Amino acid sequence: MSTPFAPSARSTVGIEWELMLIDAATGDLVGRGPQVIAAVSAASDPATRFTATAELLTNTVEVTSGVGRDVPQAVGDLADAITGVRRATDPLGVEDVRKVMPLIAALECYLPHLQSLSASSPFWAGERTGYASNRALVFQQLPTAGLPWPLADWTAYESYLDDMVRTGIMADATEVRWDIRPAPRWGTIEVRACDGTPSLDELATMAALVQCLVEHLSRELDAGRALPTLQPWYHRENKWRAARYGLDAHLIVDRAGVERPVPAHIEETLDELLPIATELGCRSELEGVHTTLARGASYQRQLRVADDAGGELRAVAAHLVAEFRAGLRGGGG
């Protein structure tokens, strides 16, 4: 049987290294190789010399150097590969289960900001609702949806799950449909408060904003500083204001009841987050918040189109399709 052997230059060298992925808190292996590989591949450019590929087990990522003229060059390729893998893995999840519920409680303060920026359902059943995000209020009618219960720690969350499963209200944690919830399977926090974004660039902006908020709050915990919290009744009021008025809302931003316009408070928050975004490699995506504030959120753009078309909602549908397609090309809305 003929077995071709590819030519290669004499004394060149290549190195492979299998990296196993572990949970930073428990030390257990985690099967997230495919997700990590996809993230590394997406961040690579044509000049990238290394590869990151799957192995037999999903808890393993194999990194391979390019063809090196010498060992230092091949090792340098692997160093670049490790940087790429860490860039993909470091932001994932939450590294300590003890942080989960405090982070959720603090992030709840920012859910109305996220809801206002992403608000995109001013119409329902062909009618103007008077709301920027009517979808937010419709969805919260489910008994396991809406704002999270104020649970102090992971033990309290597990007790909540035990109660709900024992009584047959839900089968498992995946049926917790809060606006923000733990995602135990992935070791992360899932933010579900956003309305439907019409374009890929705006989706990237919202993802960057959430990621940077989590990292900022996590660093505050690491430094021993108290995280911001609000009374539950303020959270409920803020959610309604964001759903009703969108970016025109005035939100309650501290326990004393101080109120701030959404755009102004978002801009202040961005000042804190932009250095973190630079570290995480998503500064341009996060700065997309400025674009949204300048041109208006989706609900505002939809209403303008409807007004210009004499209330014709087919024009709004065409506008949303155009924004979606423009976003896929990277051209914005």
Residue pairs with C-beta under 8 A, 6 or more apart in sequence:
8 67
9 67
12 67
12 68
12 69
13 67
13 68
13 69
13 70
13 71
13 74
14 64
14 65
14 66
14 67
14 68
14 74
15 64
15 65
15 68
15 71
15 74
15 75
15 77
15 78
16 62
16 63
16 64
16 65
17 62
17 63
17 64
17 78
17 81
18 55
18 60
18 61
18 62
19 60
19 61
19 62
19 63
19 82
19 85
20 29
20 59
20 60
21 29
21 30
21 31
21 32
21 33
21 36
21 59
21 60
21 61
21 89
22 28
22 29
22 30
22 59
23 29
23 30
23 95
23 187
24 95
24 96
25 95
25 96
25 97
29 59
30 59
30 187
31 57
31 58
31 59
32 58
32 59
32 89
32 92
32 186
33 54
33 55
33 57
33 58
33 59
33 60
33 61
34 54
34 58
35 92
36 52
36 61
36 85
36 88
36 89
36 92
37 52
37 53
37 54
37 61
39 87
39 88
40 52
40 61
40 81
40 84
40 85
40 87
40 88
41 52
43 84
43 87
43 88
43 281
44 84
48 80
48 84
49 65
49 66
49 77
49 80
50 63
50 64
50 65
50 66
50 77
50 78
50 80
50 81
50 84
51 63
51 64
51 81
52 61
52 62
52 63
52 64
52 81
52 84
52 85
53 61
53 62
53 64
54 60
54 61
54 62
55 61
55 62
61 85
63 78
63 81
63 82
63 85
64 81
65 73
65 74
65 75
65 77
65 78
65 81
66 74
66 77
68 74
68 77
87 281
91 211
91 215
91 280
92 186
92 187
92 188
93 186
93 187
93 188
94 100
94 103
94 187
94 188
94 189
94 214
94 218
97 154
98 153
98 154
99 218
99 221
100 154
100 157
100 182
100 189
101 151
101 152
101 153
101 154
101 156
101 157
101 182
102 153
102 221
102 227
103 189
103 214
103 217
103 218
103 221
103 227
104 148
104 180
104 181
104 182
104 189
105 150
105 227
105 229
106 217
106 227
106 228
106 229
107 180
107 189
107 191
107 213
107 214
107 217
108 147
108 148
108 179
108 180
108 229
108 230
108 235
109 228
109 229
109 230
109 235
109 253
110 213
110 269
111 147
111 179
111 180
111 191
111 193
111 235
111 238
111 239
111 242
112 193
112 238
112 239
112 241
112 242
112 249
112 251
112 262
113 242
113 251
113 262
113 265
113 266
113 269
114 191
114 193
114 194
114 206
114 209
114 210
115 133
115 136
115 193
115 194
115 195
115 239
115 242
115 243
116 132
116 133
116 242
116 245
116 246
116 247
116 249
116 262
116 297
117 194
117 205
117 206
117 209
117 247
117 266
117 289
117 292
117 293
117 297
118 133
118 194
118 195
118 196
118 197
118 202
118 206
118 297
118 298
119 132
119 133
119 136
119 195
119 242
119 243
119 246
119 247
119 297
119 298
119 299
120 133
120 135
120 195
120 196
120 197
120 198
120 297
120 298
120 299
120 302
121 129
121 131
121 132
121 133
121 134
121 135
121 136
121 195
121 196
121 299
122 128
122 129
122 131
122 132
122 133
122 134
122 299
122 302
122 303
123 129
123 134
123 302
123 306
123 313
123 316
124 134
124 138
126 313
128 303
128 306
130 244
131 137
131 243
131 244
132 242
132 243
132 244
132 245
132 246
132 247
132 248
132 297
132 299
132 300
133 195
133 242
133 243
133 246
133 299
134 243
135 195
135 196
136 193
136 195
136 239
136 242
136 243
137 240
137 243
139 145
139 146
139 177
140 146
140 147
140 179
140 239
142 177
143 169
144 164
144 169
144 170
144 175
144 176
144 177
144 178
145 177
145 178
145 179
146 178
146 179
147 178
147 179
147 232
147 235
147 236
147 239
148 178
148 179
148 180
148 181
149 160
149 178
150 232
151 157
151 160
157 182
161 170
161 172
161 173
161 176
164 170
164 175
164 176
165 171
165 172
170 176
173 182
173 184
173 185
174 185
176 182
177 192
178 192
179 191
179 192
179 193
179 239
180 189
180 190
180 191
180 192
180 193
181 189
181 190
181 192
182 189
182 190
183 189
183 190
189 214
191 210
194 206
195 298
195 299
196 298
197 203
197 206
197 298
198 298
198 320
198 323
198 324
198 327
198 333
199 323
199 324
199 326
199 327
199 328
199 332
199 333
200 324
200 327
200 328
200 330
201 285
201 288
201 327
201 330
201 332
201 333
202 288
202 292
202 298
202 327
202 333
203 327
204 282
204 285
204 288
205 285
205 286
205 288
205 289
205 291
205 292
207 282
207 285
208 277
208 280
208 282
208 285
208 286
208 288
209 273
209 286
209 289
211 280
211 282
212 273
212 276
212 277
212 280
212 282
212 286
213 269
213 273
215 276
215 280
216 272
216 273
216 276
217 227
219 276
220 226
220 227
221 227
228 254
229 255
230 238
230 252
230 254
230 255
231 255
234 252
234 255
234 257
237 252
238 249
238 251
238 252
241 249
241 250
241 251
242 249
242 251
242 262
246 262
246 297
246 299
246 300
247 262
247 263
247 293
247 296
247 297
247 300
248 261
248 262
249 261
249 262
250 259
250 260
250 261
250 262
251 259
251 260
251 261
251 262
251 265
252 258
252 259
253 259
253 260
253 265
260 268
263 293
266 289
266 293
267 293
270 286
270 289
270 290
273 286
274 283
274 286
274 287
277 283
277 285
277 286
277 287
291 332
295 301
295 333
296 304
298 320
298 323
301 319
301 323
301 333
302 316
302 319
302 320
305 315
305 316
305 319
306 312
306 313
306 315
306 316
308 315
309 315
309 316
322 333
323 333
326 332
326 333
327 333
